[in-house]
Amino acid sequence: MEIDQKHPYHSISIEETLEKVSGKKEGLSSGEVQKRQEQFGKNKIKKKGGTNPLLLFLKQFKDSLFAAGRGNGKNGSLCDYFYNSII
């Protein structure tokens, strides 16, 4: 079965789409599912590495630290240090 990835499936009829993917309105049989999984792999999204929860928490404050550092000349360098270390 050849699937044309460039064909706009969203703009053609259901019948035409089912014909192109060799499908049925009732769904696939267990044997056909197994055959397609062997050919194409399971329909799973690969997990990417997550963001460290502490870093995510600190990133929420980077804009306020940046604004605070720009608003007050005395502690600007301290806020710049925190801002640059969070990014």
ABEGO torsion letter per residue (X at the ends): XBBBAABBAAABBAAAAAAAAGBBAAEBBAAAAAAAAAAAEBBBBBBBBBBBAAAAAAAAAAAAAAAAAAABAAAAAAAAAAAAAAX
